[in-house]
Amino acid sequence: MSKSILIVEDEDTLRESLKRIFVKDGFHVDTAESAEKGVGLVDNNIYDIIISDIILPGIDGIEMLSKVRQVLPDQIFIVMTAYASLDTAIKALRAGAYDYIMKPIMHEEIKQVVKNALRQTQLQAENIILKRELSQANDFNGIIGKCPSLISIINEAKKIADTKSNVLLLGETGVGKELFARIIHSNSSRRDKPFIPINCSSIPENLLESELFGHVRGAFTGAVLSKRGLFEEAEGGTVFLDEIGDISSALQIKLLRVLEDQMIRPVGGTKSVKADIRLITATNKNIETAVREGQFREDLYYRVNTIMLRIPPLRDRRDDIPLLVRHFITKYSKQLGRAVNDISADALSMMKDYNWPGNVRELQNVIERAMLIAEDSTIKNENLPEAMRDLKAFRQSSLEGGLSIEDYTKAFIIKYQSVYTEQQLSAMLGITRKSLWEKRKRWGMGKE
């Protein structure tokens, strides 16, 4: 659709000259010889840009600008003046003009100003879309799914979002624990303060304490300057500690002290600083077992576990798979610029049958890859990972071969133990890791 311009100018020659240059550039152009007629046109039309002389018969251009912006506050308005007066230009800009052009009008100059103005309107539109997307992403509606177990967790999260209570999120890798943490933060009174995610397993143990609580100069070799920790950087906001089950016993004691005293002491420091933070933690481990076995402090467990939310794995909510597939197809068609907008029934069926050991994150990656290699507008079986297609063939042949559950489990482990992790294998077989270990031991299988 072509862009539209309204030109308000009482000088016939200039008005028609400007109309010709913009029509030539593909614009739809309306013209008016007075501000009154210009306002009438604005009442009945939508213009991307209005270009108006300041000196006009009747009301002047600045008065017209004020009238238009009362109704259309975002209207792009460019003024023209024959008077080289800074006061006139300032008055126009204060009234809301985007820019001004001095007469005599240079065609290339006014074309460039219009180009810049259109770029601004495009950026404004993009910002509106971005804000809307961010708002949706940070709203509970950003969690895709309708299965009862997920809806129950969402409803519980809504109730506790705007509280000071610490939250413990449990669930396998890839179920969306950080997404939940971000949305809880965004729906709390802390939403305008920092949200700082920290993956405890990705930071070396000897550096994690300094990252969390900071350090003073000279606290250890290489500490040439004092550094604020991430807890202090998050003042007033939320800290999300992912994989909290991986932190050492020594660091567990220090974290417990922070939660009890609401004070942070940097490594090597003698003074503590106040810490107003909300803590959301997460782990994919069985933390209750870790507490019983003495690997995780019981007192810290109760501190971080004021509210516990257990996020279900994707295999337990298979009815959500089509919704997630459609969501990611829409997302990546925009991001990747690919005209892929559908998935075949066979490919969708294969995805519903798959156990998704990597959960939603794995599904997201599969869709992104499929859209990159799809040859037309539809994702087909051949666009899915070979391991997924191979797994379906393996299951089909096992059924046709009449294997018992034990024989199938044994054959599955032998075939895929070098492909998937223990957690993934146990998830795909629907058994616990302990049960997997016992079966391997009974069958004389070592880890590969």
C-alpha positions in Angstrom: 0.0 0.0 0.0 1.4 3.4 -1.0 2.1 6.0 1.6 -0.2 9.1 1.7 0.8 12.7 2.1 -1.3 15.9 2.6 0.3 19.1 1.4 -1.2 22.4 2.7 0.3 25.4 0.8 -1.5 28.5 -0.5 1.0 29.1 -3.3 -0.3 27.2 -6.3 3.0 26.7 -8.1 4.8 25.3 -5.0 1.8 23.1 -4.0 1.6 21.5 -7.4 5.4 21.1 -7.7 5.6 19.2 -4.3 2.6 17.1 -5.4 4.4 16.0 -8.6 7.7 15.0 -6.9 5.9 12.8 -4.3 3.5 11.3 -6.8 6.5 10.4 -8.9 8.0 8.6 -5.9 4.9 6.5 -5.5 3.0 8.5 -2.8 -0.8 9.2 -2.8 -1.0 13.0 -2.4 -3.8 15.2 -1.5 -3.5 19.0 -1.4 -5.2 22.0 0.2 -4.7 25.7 -0.2 -5.8 26.6 3.3 -5.5 25.2 6.9 -9.3 25.0 7.1 -9.5 22.8 4.1 -6.6 20.7 5.3 -8.3 20.0 8.6 -11.4 19.0 6.7 -9.4 16.5 4.7 -7.8 15.1 7.9 -11.2 14.5 9.3 -12.1 12.1 6.5 -8.7 10.6 5.5 -5.6 9.0 7.1 -2.2 10.5 6.2 1.2 9.2 7.0 2.6 12.7 6.8 1.2 16.3 6.6 3.4 19.0 5.1 2.1 22.5 5.7 3.3 26.1 5.2 3.2 28.1 8.4 1.9 31.3 6.8 -1.6 30.6 5.4 -4.8 32.6 4.9 -7.1 32.2 7.9 -5.6 30.0 10.6 -1.9 29.4 10.2 0.1 26.2 10.0 0.9 26.0 13.7 -2.7 26.4 14.7 -3.6 23.7 12.2 -0.9 21.5 13.8 -2.4 22.0 17.2 -5.9 21.2 16.0 -4.7 18.0 14.2 -2.6 16.7 17.2 -5.5 17.1 19.6 -7.2 14.3 17.6 -4.2 12.5 16.3 -1.3 13.0 18.8 1.1 10.8 16.8 0.5 12.5 13.5 3.8 13.3 11.7 3.7 17.0 10.8 6.4 18.9 8.8 6.2 22.7 8.5 7.6 25.0 5.8 8.5 28.6 6.4 9.9 31.4 4.3 11.2 33.2 7.3 14.6 32.3 8.5 13.5 32.7 12.1 14.7 30.4 14.8 11.7 31.5 17.0 9.3 30.3 14.3 11.0 27.0 14.0 11.1 26.5 17.8 7.4 27.4 18.1 6.6 24.8 15.5 8.7 22.1 17.1 7.2 22.9 20.6 3.7 22.5 19.1 4.7 19.0 18.0 6.1 19.3 14.5 8.5 16.5 13.5 10.8 18.9 11.5 10.8 22.2 9.5 11.9 23.1 6.0 13.1 26.6 5.0 12.0 28.1 1.7 12.9 28.1 -1.1 12.3 24.3 -1.0 15.0 22.0 -2.2 13.4 18.9 -3.6 16.1 16.5 -2.4 16.0 18.0 1.1 12.3 17.7 1.6 12.4 14.1 0.2 15.0 13.2 2.7 13.0 14.8 5.6 10.0 12.8 4.5 12.1 9.6 4.3 13.4 10.2 7.8 9.9 10.8 9.1 8.5 7.6 7.5 11.4 5.7 9.1 10.4 7.1 12.5 6.8 6.0 12.0 8.0 2.5 11.1 10.1 2.4 14.2 7.2 3.5 16.3 5.0 0.8 14.8 7.8 -1.8 15.4 8.2 -0.6 19.0 4.4 -1.0 19.6 4.6 -4.5 18.2 7.7 -5.3 20.3 6.1 -4.0 23.5 2.9 -6.0 22.7 5.0 -9.2 22.1 7.1 -8.6 25.3 3.9 -8.0 27.2 2.4 -11.3 25.9 5.7 -13.1 26.6 5.7 -11.9 30.2 2.1 -12.7 30.8 0.8 -16.0 31.9 -0.9 -16.3 28.5 2.7 -16.7 27.2 2.7 -20.2 28.6 1.3 -22.4 25.9 -0.8 -25.3 27.0 -4.3 -26.4 28.1 -3.7 -29.7 29.9 -5.2 -29.7 33.5 -1.8 -30.3 35.2 -0.3 -27.3 33.5 -3.4 -25.1 34.1 -3.3 -26.0 37.8 0.4 -24.9 38.0 -0.4 -21.6 36.2 -3.3 -20.8 38.5 -1.1 -21.5 41.5 1.6 -19.3 40.1 -0.8 -16.5 39.6 -1.8 -16.6 43.2 1.7 -16.3 44.5 3.2 -14.0 41.9 2.8 -10.8 43.8 4.0 -12.0 47.1 7.5 -11.9 48.8 7.6 -15.7 49.1 10.5 -17.6 47.7 9.6 -20.1 45.0 11.1 -23.5 44.1 10.4 -24.7 40.6 10.9 -28.4 40.0 11.0 -30.1 36.6 13.1 -31.7 34.0 15.5 -29.8 31.8 13.6 -27.9 29.1 10.2 -27.8 30.7 10.2 -24.0 31.0 11.3 -23.3 34.5 13.0 -20.0 33.6 9.9 -18.9 31.6 7.8 -19.5 34.7 10.3 -17.5 36.8 10.3 -14.6 34.5 6.5 -14.5 34.3 6.2 -14.7 38.1 8.6 -11.7 38.4 6.8 -9.7 35.7 3.5 -10.1 37.5 4.8 -9.0 40.8 5.3 -5.6 42.3 9.1 -6.0 41.6 8.4 -6.0 37.8 10.2 -2.7 37.3 13.3 -3.9 39.1 16.0 -6.3 37.8 15.4 -10.0 37.0 18.7 -11.8 37.1 18.9 -15.4 36.0 22.0 -17.4 37.2 22.7 -21.0 36.1 24.7 -22.4 39.0 26.0 -25.4 37.1 27.5 -23.2 34.3 29.7 -21.2 36.7 32.9 -22.8 38.1 32.5 -23.6 41.8 35.5 -21.4 42.8 33.9 -18.4 41.0 30.2 -18.9 41.9 30.4 -17.3 45.4 32.1 -14.2 43.9 29.5 -14.0 41.1 26.6 -14.2 43.6 27.9 -12.0 46.4 30.8 -10.0 44.9 34.3 -9.5 46.2 36.6 -6.8 47.5 39.9 -5.9 46.0 42.6 -8.4 46.9 40.2 -11.1 48.1 41.9 -13.6 45.9 44.5 -13.8 43.1 43.2 -11.8 40.2 40.8 -9.6 42.2 42.5 -6.4 41.2 39.2 -4.4 41.7 36.2 -4.7 43.9 33.1 -6.1 42.2 29.4 -6.0 43.1 27.7 -9.4 43.1 24.6 -10.3 41.1 22.5 -10.4 44.3 23.4 -6.8 44.9 22.8 -5.9 41.3 19.3 -7.3 41.7 18.4 -5.0 44.6 14.6 -4.7 44.8 14.1 -7.3 42.1 14.3 -11.1 41.6 17.2 -13.5 41.5 16.5 -16.8 39.6 19.0 -19.5 40.7 18.7 -22.3 38.2 20.2 -25.8 39.1 20.4 -24.9 42.8 20.9 -28.6 43.5 24.4 -28.3 42.1 25.9 -25.8 44.6 28.4 -27.0 47.2 27.7 -27.5 50.9 29.8 -24.5 51.7 27.9 -22.2 49.4 24.6 -23.6 50.7 25.5 -22.4 54.2 26.3 -18.9 52.8 23.2 -18.7 50.8 21.1 -19.8 53.8 22.7 -16.9 55.8 21.8 -14.4 53.1 18.1 -15.6 53.2 18.0 -15.5 57.0 19.7 -12.1 57.5 18.8 -10.4 54.2 22.4 -9.3 54.2 25.2 -9.9 51.7 28.9 -10.0 52.6 31.3 -9.9 49.6 34.1 -12.4 49.4 37.0 -11.0 51.5 34.9 -8.2 52.9 34.2 -7.3 56.5 31.0 -5.3 56.0 27.6 -6.6 54.9 25.1 -4.8 52.7 21.3 -5.0 52.8 19.7 -7.4 50.2 16.1 -6.8 49.2 15.6 -9.6 46.8 13.1 -12.3 46.0 14.6 -15.7 45.3 13.2 -18.1 42.8 15.2 -21.3 42.5 14.9 -24.3 40.2 16.4 -27.8 39.8 15.9 -30.8 37.6 17.2 -33.1 40.4 15.1 -34.9 42.9 15.8 -32.4 45.7 13.8 -34.3 48.3 16.1 -37.3 47.8 19.1 -35.0 48.0 17.9 -33.7 51.3 17.3 -37.2 52.7 20.8 -38.3 51.5 22.4 -35.2 53.1 23.5 -33.7 49.7 21.3 -30.6 50.2 20.8 -28.8 53.5 17.3 -29.4 55.0 17.2 -25.9 56.5 18.0 -24.3 53.1 15.5 -26.5 51.4 12.7 -25.1 53.6 13.9 -21.6 53.0 13.8 -21.8 49.2 10.7 -24.0 49.3 8.1 -21.6 50.7 6.1 -22.3 47.5 6.9 -25.3 45.3 5.7 -25.6 41.7 6.3 -28.9 39.9 6.2 -28.3 36.2 5.0 -31.4 34.2 7.2 -32.8 31.4 5.9 -32.6 27.9 5.3 -36.4 27.6 2.7 -36.0 30.4 0.8 -33.3 28.4 0.8 -34.7 24.8 -2.4 -32.8 23.9 -0.4 -29.6 24.2 2.1 -30.7 21.5 -0.1 -29.5 18.5 -0.5 -26.1 20.3 3.2 -25.8 20.8 4.0 -26.8 17.3 1.7 -24.2 15.8 3.1 -21.6 18.2 6.7 -22.2 17.2 5.8 -22.4 13.5 4.3 -18.9 13.7 7.2 -17.7 15.7 9.9 -18.9 13.4 8.1 -18.1 10.2 8.6 -14.4 11.3 12.1 -14.8 12.8 13.5 -16.8 9.9 11.6 -15.2 7.1 10.4 -18.6 5.9 7.0 -19.2 4.3 6.4 -22.4 6.2 3.0 -22.3 7.9 1.8 -25.9 8.2 2.8 -29.4 9.3 1.7 -32.7 7.8 -0.6 -35.0 9.7 2.0 -37.8 9.7 4.8 -35.5 11.0 2.5 -34.2 13.7 1.5 -37.7 14.7 5.2 -38.7 14.9 5.8 -35.7 17.2 2.9 -36.7 19.4 4.2 -40.2 19.7 7.7 -39.1 20.7 8.6 -38.9 24.4 10.5 -35.6 24.2 13.3 -36.2 26.7 14.4 -32.6 26.1 10.8 -31.3 26.7 9.6 -28.0 25.2 13.1 -26.8 24.5 13.8 -29.9 22.3 10.5 -29.4 20.5 11.3 -25.8 19.8 14.7 -26.8 18.4 13.1 -29.5 16.2 10.6 -27.0 14.7 13.3 -24.4 14.0 15.5 -27.0 12.3 12.5 -28.4 10.3 11.5 -24.9 9.1 15.0 -24.2 7.9 15.2 -27.4 5.7 11.6 -27.7 4.6 11.3 -27.4 0.8 7.8 -26.0 0.7 5.2 -24.5 3.1 4.6 -27.7 5.0 6.9 -29.5 7.5 7.0 -33.2 6.6 8.3 -36.4 8.2 11.7 -36.1 6.3 12.2 -32.7 7.9 12.2 -34.2 11.4 15.4 -35.5 13.1 16.7 -38.9 11.9 16.7 -40.1 15.5 13.0 -39.4 15.9 12.2 -41.2 12.6 14.5 -44.1 13.6 12.8 -44.3 17.0 9.4 -44.7 15.5 10.7 -47.5 13.2 12.3 -49.2 16.2 9.1 -49.2 18.1 7.1 -50.4 15.1 9.5 -53.3 14.5 9.5 -54.2 18.2 5.7 -54.4 18.2 5.7 -56.5 15.0 8.4 -58.8 16.6 6.2 -59.4 19.7 8.8 -58.3 22.2 7.9 -58.4 25.9 8.2 -55.2 27.9 11.4 -56.4 29.5 12.9 -57.4 26.1 11.9 -54.1 24.5 13.4 -52.1 27.4 16.7 -54.1 27.1 16.8 -53.6 23.3 16.0 -49.9 23.7 18.8 -49.3 26.2 21.3 -51.2 24.1 20.4 -49.2 21.0 20.1 -45.7 22.5 22.3 -45.6 25.6 25.1 -43.9 23.5 22.6 -41.4 22.0 20.7 -40.2 25.1 21.6 -39.3 28.7 20.5 -41.5 31.6 17.8 -38.9 32.4 16.6 -38.9 28.8 16.6 -42.7 28.6 14.6 -43.2 31.8 12.1 -40.5 30.7 11.7 -42.1 27.3 11.1 -45.5 28.9 8.8 -44.1 31.6 10.9 -45.5 34.4 13.0 -43.9 37.2 16.8 -43.5 36.9 17.2 -45.9 39.8 15.1 -48.5 37.9 17.3 -47.9 34.8 20.4 -48.4 36.9 19.1 -51.6 38.4 18.1 -53.0 35.0 21.5 -52.2 33.6 23.2 -53.9 36.6 21.0 -57.0 36.3 21.7 -57.3 32.5 25.4 -56.7 33.0 25.4 -53.4 31.0 28.0 -50.8 31.8 27.7 -47.1 30.9 29.0 -46.2 27.5 
